[in-house]
Amino acid sequence: MRNKKVLFVGGTGFIGFHLIKKCLRCNMSVTSISRTKPSKLLRLNKVFYKTCNLSNLRNLKKIIRNYFDFVVNLGGNIDHINKDKTYRSHCLGYYLQWVPQEAFYYSVENSQFLARPFRTAGTYSKYNGIDDKMDDLHFYTTFIKFGIGRATYDAAQEIRNKHLTREEAKLLVKKYDGEFPERYFSDIMKFLNIKEEKFFKIQNDFRHSRIWKKIGNKYFLRHTVNKDGTDD
């Protein structure tokens, strides 16, 4: 990653400040473009700061003439001249009680929302967390660290919503909890610039001995909701 050129759009805020510091430590050349100049506290040496109305494409092209290896977009899609055109995001949970299954049915009936043609790794549904490739890996690492995965979270919520019985939920947890997210794993490792072997070594460092028992080269849960752990 050394000597790479990075462009930050909206790099003068809190998140941009810390990401840029990380890039500088990796000896990357950083340019930041935003509507305003950074404050003294958030200004970093060796960063090329440029100001521009991000909604003015013509001016943006004049300022950005160089080639960049990476672009990090932290800027909002905002018309700074006409505030009435500012985009705002609204979540369905603002208006409906958040019951995942009911929200899914409502979205299908009232919009063009579609479930994936395949099941989400680590659980039993096709409509949860489908906008983010990393979501499946996040819940897998949760399983490694705490011994419960996405199926446990989803099933517990559906028990509370009276969509599943406890016995049905236990069967789903037994079948899907801790499933390895194979589909996007290689893409994520490339994005994070981590070798797959290193990931597996790191993950095992986070298996707590109170939760996991190592037998040979494999790890097993000591306790499970189905009472079939090594110590149950």
C-alpha positions in Angstrom: 0.0 0.0 0.0 3.0 2.3 0.2 3.2 5.2 -2.3 -0.4 4.8 -3.3 -2.5 7.9 -4.0 -5.8 8.3 -2.2 -8.6 10.8 -2.7 -10.9 11.5 0.2 -14.2 13.2 -0.6 -15.4 14.9 2.5 -12.3 14.1 4.5 -12.4 16.9 7.0 -14.7 15.3 9.5 -14.1 13.0 12.4 -14.1 9.7 10.4 -12.1 11.2 7.6 -9.5 12.6 10.0 -8.7 9.1 11.5 -8.8 7.3 8.2 -6.4 9.8 6.7 -4.0 9.4 9.7 -4.0 5.7 9.0 -3.2 6.3 5.3 -0.3 8.7 6.2 1.2 6.1 8.5 1.2 3.7 5.5 3.1 6.3 3.5 0.2 7.0 1.2 -0.2 10.3 -0.7 -3.5 11.8 0.4 -5.7 14.5 -1.2 -8.9 15.7 0.6 -11.6 17.6 -1.1 -14.6 19.1 0.8 -16.9 22.1 1.0 -14.9 23.8 3.8 -11.4 23.8 5.1 -10.6 21.6 8.0 -10.4 23.1 11.5 -7.0 23.5 13.1 -7.6 20.4 15.3 -8.5 18.2 12.3 -5.8 19.5 9.9 -3.0 17.1 9.1 0.4 17.8 7.6 1.3 16.3 4.3 -2.3 16.3 3.2 -3.4 18.2 0.1 -6.6 20.0 1.1 -8.9 21.3 -1.6 -12.3 23.1 -1.2 -15.1 22.8 -3.7 -18.9 22.7 -3.8 -19.2 18.9 -4.3 -22.4 19.3 -6.3 -20.7 21.4 -8.9 -19.3 18.8 -11.4 -17.5 21.3 -13.6 -15.5 22.8 -10.7 -14.9 19.3 -9.3 -13.3 18.2 -12.7 -11.0 21.3 -12.6 -9.7 20.5 -9.2 -9.4 16.8 -9.6 -6.9 16.3 -12.5 -4.7 13.5 -11.1 -5.1 9.8 -11.1 -5.8 8.2 -7.8 -5.4 4.5 -6.8 -8.2 4.7 -4.3 -11.2 7.0 -3.6 -12.9 7.2 -0.2 -16.3 8.9 -0.4 -17.4 10.4 2.9 -19.3 13.2 1.4 -23.1 13.5 1.3 -25.1 14.0 -1.9 -26.1 17.6 -1.0 -27.1 20.6 -3.0 -25.4 23.4 -1.0 -27.1 26.1 -3.0 -30.7 24.9 -2.8 -31.4 23.4 0.6 -34.8 22.1 -0.6 -33.0 19.6 -2.8 -31.1 18.1 0.0 -31.5 14.3 0.1 -32.7 12.7 3.3 -32.9 9.0 4.1 -35.9 7.6 5.9 -35.9 4.1 7.4 -39.1 1.9 7.4 -38.6 1.5 11.2 -39.4 5.2 11.6 -43.0 4.4 10.7 -43.6 0.8 11.5 -42.9 -1.3 14.5 -39.7 -3.2 13.5 -40.7 -6.8 13.2 -38.3 -8.2 10.5 -40.7 -10.7 9.0 -43.6 -8.3 8.9 -41.4 -5.5 7.5 -40.2 -7.9 4.8 -43.8 -8.7 3.7 -44.8 -5.0 3.8 -41.8 -4.1 1.6 -42.6 -6.7 -1.0 -46.2 -5.6 -1.1 -45.5 -1.9 -1.3 -42.3 -1.6 -3.2 -40.0 -3.5 -5.5 -38.0 -5.1 -2.7 -36.8 -8.6 -3.5 -35.2 -11.2 -1.3 -32.0 -12.9 -2.4 -32.4 -16.1 -4.4 -30.2 -17.8 -1.8 -30.2 -18.0 2.0 -28.1 -15.6 4.1 -25.1 -17.5 5.5 -25.4 -18.4 9.2 -29.2 -18.1 9.3 -32.4 -19.3 7.7 -33.8 -16.3 5.9 -33.1 -14.7 2.5 -33.9 -11.0 3.3 -31.6 -10.1 6.2 -28.4 -8.0 5.7 -28.4 -8.4 1.9 -26.9 -5.0 1.1 -23.5 -5.7 2.6 -21.1 -8.5 1.8 -19.4 -8.1 5.2 -22.5 -8.7 7.2 -22.3 -12.5 7.0 -18.6 -12.4 8.2 -19.5 -10.0 11.0 -22.0 -12.5 12.5 -19.6 -15.4 11.9 -16.9 -13.6 14.0 -19.6 -12.9 16.6 -20.1 -16.7 16.8 -16.3 -17.2 17.2 -16.0 -14.7 20.0 -19.3 -15.2 21.9 -20.5 -18.7 20.9 -23.7 -17.4 19.4 -24.3 -16.5 15.7 -26.9 -14.9 13.5 -29.4 -17.8 13.6 -29.5 -17.3 17.4 -30.1 -13.6 17.1 -32.8 -14.0 14.4 -34.5 -17.0 16.1 -34.6 -15.2 19.5 -36.3 -12.2 18.0 -38.9 -14.4 16.1 -39.7 -16.2 19.4 -40.4 -12.8 21.0 -42.6 -11.9 17.9 -44.4 -15.2 18.2 -43.3 -16.3 14.8 -41.4 -19.4 16.1 -41.7 -21.7 19.0 -38.6 -22.2 21.2 -38.3 -25.8 19.9 -38.4 -24.7 16.3 -35.8 -22.0 17.0 -33.5 -24.5 18.6 -33.6 -26.7 15.5 -32.7 -23.7 13.3 -29.9 -22.7 15.6 -28.5 -26.2 15.5 -28.6 -26.3 11.7 -27.3 -22.8 10.8 -25.5 -21.0 13.7 -21.8 -20.5 13.0 -22.0 -21.4 9.3 -18.9 -20.2 7.5 -19.7 -17.3 5.0 -18.0 -18.9 2.0 -19.7 -16.9 -0.7 -18.0 -13.5 -0.2 -15.1 -14.5 2.0 -12.4 -14.1 -0.7 -13.7 -10.8 -1.8 -13.6 -9.5 1.8 -10.0 -10.7 2.4 -8.9 -9.0 -0.8 -10.6 -5.8 0.2 -9.0 -5.9 3.7 -5.7 -7.0 2.2 -5.5 -10.0 4.6 -4.4 -13.4 3.6 -7.0 -16.1 4.3 -4.5 -18.2 6.4 -3.9 -15.1 8.6 -7.6 -14.6 9.1 -8.1 -18.2 10.4 -5.1 -17.8 12.8 -6.5 -14.6 14.1 -10.0 -15.9 14.5 -8.8 -18.8 16.7 -7.0 -16.3 19.0 -10.5 -15.0 19.9 -12.0 -18.3 20.9 -12.3 -18.1 24.7 -11.5 -21.3 26.5 -14.6 -20.9 28.6 -16.7 -21.1 25.4 -14.7 -23.4 23.2 -13.0 -26.7 23.8 -10.2 -27.8 21.5 -10.1 -31.5 20.6 -7.3 -32.3 18.2 -7.3 -29.6 15.6 -11.0 -28.7 15.9 -13.0 -26.5 18.3 -16.3 -27.4 19.9 -18.8 -25.3 21.9 -18.8 -26.3 25.6 -22.5 -25.4 26.0 -25.3 -24.9 23.5 -29.0 -24.2 23.7 -29.6 -27.7 22.4 -27.6 -29.2 25.3 -25.2 -31.0 23.0 -21.9 -29.2 23.8 -18.9 -31.0 25.1 -19.6 -30.0 28.7 -23.5 -30.3 28.7 
